[in-house]
Structures are given as structure tokens and as C-alpha cells.
Amino acid sequence: MFADLDMVTHTNWTGEIQETDAKLKSQSAKGAKVVQQLRNKRQRAKHVVRVDSDGSEIEESGGEEEENEEEERLRMAEEFKNEGNTYFKSGKYEKAIESYTMSLSLDTSNAVFAANRAMAYMKIKKYREAEDDCTRALKHDPSYEKALFRRANCRNELGKLEGAENDYKSVLKINPKNREAKNTLEMINNRLKTNVSWTLERPKNASKIKFEGVDILEKNTPLIDTNKVVKSIEPATCIEEIEEKMKPEVVNTINEQTKDQPAELVKKDSLETVKKEEESDEPFNYQAPKNSFELERDWRSIKTYKNKAKYLQIGEPHMLAAYFAPQLPKFLVEICTTLLHHVKRESGREAISFSIDFLSAVARVPRFNTALFFLLEAEKSIIKELFDLLYSAPANLQAAFLN
């Protein structure tokens, strides 16, 4: 009798698990289908043009249809969030991150989606990514206690004690009864107040300390040919002697000796340091990404600029640019470098036209100006070199990237 009861219980439990899995698969497929429908509607939308009193044209689209699309988009974002919660509760944190990423791509202003993804990142110990998501959530809701508390924990794990201290204090202002925040803040204060004493005194029993020898293997190629006899330079007694020994012909000799050295020892960030595998036949087995998570995963796995250029062409430029948007400051220079190599390799109108279209799409994403703000001079020179080849690029596009 008990055996029969156990069998029935096991059967019911197995059936529930199968039903849940089927429901999750159905939601995921439905979400992808609805997102595609929204994109198709947006592309097919009929625009109404009216003339203002001053004779200028004003372009409008059907307001009611846009409202319906907005409601559908927010509803799907909520469904993906619920799907992520289900994955999170079952310990499938990578799947949960993917679902929360989809929610964020549909509704970027929702602080809950970013905070939930931060918690999933924390579970797999990706504290830097989790900190960024918490900051993203707090931009939309500065008093969001969970986001503040999670960012404090992330900063504590990353060793950013002063930032963690400030966040824990903010949490306690909102909720003075948060015991964990109180205890952790006290521990951080003790660590910050600890005085570190420095001394030059010889330690006790120093003669009894046993030191272990470590063999160091020199892997760097010497910058100067050691087989050539180099005359030693006498110590200079004045500035004039130093200038005499650094005449142009001496500098040219050193440059001549170092020209055959590995490129990474001379200039790491130069375009001339592209690896020989750039021309190798790396297999290309990628499909158009469905969200930012898939795009970042694929982009990081591609090794050559040739295949990166192929990847940029497997989807609509505006779609891929939108997926790049959340992490655009990290990838903008690499995108421009990829397009630069693509134009140099193909050297045709088609490559130039594609590069202009893709850069135009990138210039329209929300974080574009932020990405430009953090560029270094060496990175700006790469973009300038690219636009030197894009002779048919609109002046306003070039100004957006270079000004």
C-alpha cells in the first residue's frame, strides 16, 4: 500500500516538473515571437505627415497603435522577469540572467529588473557586473533599498570599503532596523580605522628566517642585440653632455636596433599589432543574437576582426546597435577597429556603405555620448583613421564621432 502511495507521489511530482518546464519553454518562445512582431509592426507603421503653420513638415505616427505596442512591450518585460524569478529560485542563475537581460532590453527604465539581475550575478560571484546593475537601478530609483544594500555588499567584496560604507549608511537611513547592514558597517569602520604601523627595524630572529629561492624564467626578447658591442657611456657631468649623447643619429640607431622586436613591446595598442591569425580560417558558426546577453557572449568568443565584421552583418544595424547599447563604452572602439579592418580588407563601396550605416545606428543609441566621453587620444585616432577611409560619410555623422 505504501509502495503504491510513493509511486503516485513520485508520478505527480514528475508531472509537475514536466509541466513547469513546458510552460517556461512556451513563455520563452512566445516572448521571442512577440518581440519580433513588435519590430515588424514598427517597421511597417504608416506615418502621417502634416504641415505646421510655418510651412514645415511634422511627421507623426498613429498614437493609439504606439500605445498598444508600449503596453505589449511592458507586459512581455514583466513575463520575462517572472521567468527569471523562476530560474533563480531553482538555482539556474545563468538562465535567470538571460531572462532579466531580456526584460531590461524591453524596459530599460525598470529598476527592479536591474536589481534582480544584480542578485543573480552575485550568486555566481560576478560582483563587478552586479555593482554596475545596482548603480543602473539606483539611477532610476535612488531610494531603492535592495539595490543599495546589494551594491554595498558587492563593493565590500571588491574591497571598495569607502563606497560600501556610504551605501550601508544610506541603507540605514531608509531602514534603521536592517541588522545585517549595521553589523557589516561596524566591521568596515573597524577595518578603516585600523592603523598600519611601518618600521625599518630588523625583525626579531631575522637570522633564523629561511628564504626560499625562486627560479625566474626570462621570456622577454631583449630590445637591443646583445651580440653587438655597445660602447659604454661615461656619466654626464652636465646637461650639455646628456644632450650631446642623445643626438638624432644616436636615437635613430636605437630605433634601428628595436625595429625587429615584437610589436607588443614597442606599442601594444597599435593597429599594426594585429595577430597573424587574423588571416586564418577561423570557423564562423553564429546566428543573429536575440538579446544583449547573446550578443556579448558571441562577440567575446570571436577572435578575428574578419569574423567580427561578418557578425556585424548578420542582423539589422539598428537591432545590433541596440543590443550593444548597455555595454557600448566597452565595445565602441572595438566596433570601430573592426569596421576599419573591414574597409581596408574589402576596399569597396559596399564595405564603406555598410560601415556608414552601422555607425549611424550606433550614434543613435542612448549611451553613445557617454562612450565618447571616456575615449583616450589613441582610441580617437582609430576612429579618425576610419572616417578618413569613409569618404562618403555624412558630415554630421563624422562630427558626432570626432567632435
VENDADA-V304295 format. One line per field, one symbol per residue. ss: DSSP state (@ for helix, = for strand, . for the rest). phi: phi as a letter, one per 30 degrees, with the letter a starting at -180 (. if undefined). psi: psi as a letter, one per 30 degrees, with the letter a starting at -180 (. if undefined). Layout:
ss->???
phi->???
psi->???
//
This chain:
ss->.@@@@@@@@@@@@@@@@@@@@@@@@@@@@@@@@@@@@@@@@@@@..=====.....=====.@@@@@@@@@@@@@@@@@@@@@@@@@@@...@@@@@@@@@@@@@@....@@@@@@@@@@@@@...@@@@@@@@@@@@@@....@@@@@@@@@@@@@...@@@@@@@@@@@@@@....@@@@@@@@@@@@@@@............@@@..............................@@@@@@@..@@@@@@@@@@@....@@@@....@@@..@@@@............@@@@@@@@@@...@@@@@@@@....@@@@@@@@@@@@@@@@@@@@@@@@@@@@@@..@@@@@@@@@@@@@@@....@@@@@@...@@@@@@@@@@@@@.....@@@@@@@@.
phi->.ddddddddddddddddddddddddddddddddddddddddddcedcccbcdddjddbcbbedddddddddddddddddddddddddddcicddddddddddddddbdcddddddddedddddcicdddddddddddddcbdcdddddddddddddddidddddedddddddddbdcddddddddddddddddddcccbcddddhddcdcccdbdccdcddddcdddddcddcdedcadddddddcdedddddddddcdcdedddcadcdddcddddecdcddbbbcedcadddddddddddccddddddddcdbdedddddddeeceedceddddddddddddddhbdddddddddddddddcddcddddddcdddddddddddddddddcdddddddddcc
psi->eeeeeeeeeeeeeeeeeeeeeeeeeeeeeeeeeeeeeeeeeeefkkkkklklfgflkkklljeeeeeeeeeeeeeeeeeeeeeeeeeefggieeeeeeeeeeeeffjfgjfeeeeeeeeeeefghieeeeeeeeeeefefifgjeeeeeeeeeeeeefgieeeeeeeeeeefeeifgjeeeeeeeeeeeeeffkkjkklgkklkheffkkkkkkkkjjfkkkfkjffkkkkkkkkkfleeeeeefhleeeeeeeeefgfglkeffejegkffgklffeflikkjillklfleeeeeeeeffkfleefeeeefgflkeeeeeeefeegefefeeeeeeeeeeeeeeehleeeeeeeeeeeeeefflegeeeeeegkleeeeeeeeeefffifgkkeeeeeeef.
//
